[in-house]
């Protein structure tokens, strides 16, 4: 599997213990199989590190944008990694959770309403290397320095605006449904 990681540095030997413990899928090295998306993660100048992951013999948990995925994320937010896995793959929720100022993780909304909010907007995938065993099977291919042009930033701004509008409309409907 070909994967990408955007950074301000070249990362030949990733440290799986350096990342945030309470991120979507817990501590590990986060990558994406989507090169175009990796370009969108960057600021003005960055490196896109390219890797190959040999999946043979690894315990892989693959999640879809559903209740199981939400449950896994919410447990990781509380530092309760539920599954033993070398690699976890699935949709990204970070921006949605951070952008909602805690409404999603507060318990204010029912599970189904929370899941509905998390399904707004495009789905981007992430792959997290969680164990030394998986990290040993991740091979660095190289790094490409990229300069993101204004069109990419404008597309990101437009996507964020559309997301905020969809989120607000959904939130309005959900609150009306509970009244």
N, C-alpha and C positions, 0 to 999 in steps of 0.2 A: 504494500500500500504506500503510495506517495503522499507525503504530508508536508505542511509548511508552518513555519513559526516566524512571526514578525517581531523584530526587536531593534533596538538601537545598537546592537552588537552582533558579531558573529558568534554563534553558539555551536561549537563542534561537539561538546560533551555536556549535554543538559543535566542539570541538577534537579531530580524529581522532588527533593525535599525543600526546595526554595520557594515554591509557589504558595499561595494562600491556602490555608487548611480548610476554610469554609467557603470555597468557591463551589460552583455548580456540582462538580463531581469529586470534590475533595482535593486534597493535596496531590500534586503531580505536575507533569510538564504538559502544557496545553498546546495543541496543534489543530490545524484544520486540513481537510483534504481539498479544500476549495482555494485555488491560487488567487482568483479574483477577490475573494473575500479577504484573504491575507493582505492584499494590497490596501484594502479599505481599513484595516486595523491600524495602519501606520499614521504617523504625523508626517511632517514634510520630508525628512530624509530618514531612511531606515534600511535595514537588511531583511531580506526574506530568506530565511534559512530553509533549505530543502532537505528532506529526509526520506528514507525508505524504511518501512517497518515490516519485518518478517513476522507474520502472525502465527506461524506454525508453533503449536504446543502452548500457546498462551491462553489463559482464561480471559475471555472477552465478554463484557456485558454491553449489549447494544440496546439503547433506549429510544423510544419514539415519543413524540409530544403528546403524552397521555397521563393518566393519574399515577401510574407507576413511576414515570419520569419525575413528576412533581414531588411525589413522596421521597424519592431518592435525593432530590435537590434539597428539600426542606430538612431532611435528616443531616445532610452535609453542612447546611447552614448552622446547625447545632453541633457540629463536629461529631456526628454519629454516623460514620461510614458503615452502611448496612451490608455491603457485599464484598467478599474477597474477589478481587479482580486484578489482573495484570494491566488491562486496558479497559477504559470505559469510553463508549462512543454514543453520541446523541446530540440533540438540539441544544443550542446555547440559550440560557435564560438570564444571564447576568444583567444585561442592560435593562431588561424589563423589570427585574426585581429592584435594581438600584433606582431606576427612573420613577418608580411608583411610590417612593418615599415610605416604604414599609407597609403599604396597604395590603400587599399580597401576602407578606409573611406575618402580619399582625394578628391573624385569626378573626378579623372582622368579617371577612367574606367566607361563605361556604366553599367547600372544596371545588364544586363544579364551577362556581363563579370565578374562583381563582384560576382554575385551569382555562376557562374561557378567555380571561385576560392574557394569560401567558401564550395563548395561541394566536394573538393578534400580530400582524406583521409578517415579514419574510422569515423563513426558517433557515438558520445557518447552523452547520454541524461542527462539532468539535470532537477531538480524539485526545484522551488524557492517558499519558504513560504514568502508571501508578507504582510499579515495582521495579526493583533492580533488574529482575529477569527480563522484563519488557524493554527496559532502557538498554540492556545489552544487545537486544535485537533491533534497536533503532540505529540506523546507519546514516551519518551526516553525509550528504552528497556535495553540498556547497552552499554558498550564499551569494545573493545578488543584491547589490545596492540599488535602491529604487528612490526616485524622486516623484512624489505624488503631485499631480498638477491640480489646478483649481477646479477642474471639471469633476474630479473624484470627490473633493470636499463639498462641492455643490450638490452632488448626488447624495452624499451622506446627510447633508442638511435637509434636503428634500425628503429623503426617506424618514428622517427623524420627525419632521413636521407631519407627514402623513401618518406615522405611527401615533404621535400624540393626539391627532384628531380622531383616529379610530379608537384609541384607548379611552379618550374622554367620552365619546359617544357610547361605547360599551359600558363604561362605568355609570353613565347617566341612566341607561336602560336597566342595569342591574340594581341600582338604588331605587328606581321607580318600581321594579318588580318586588322589592322587599317592603314597600310602604303599604 
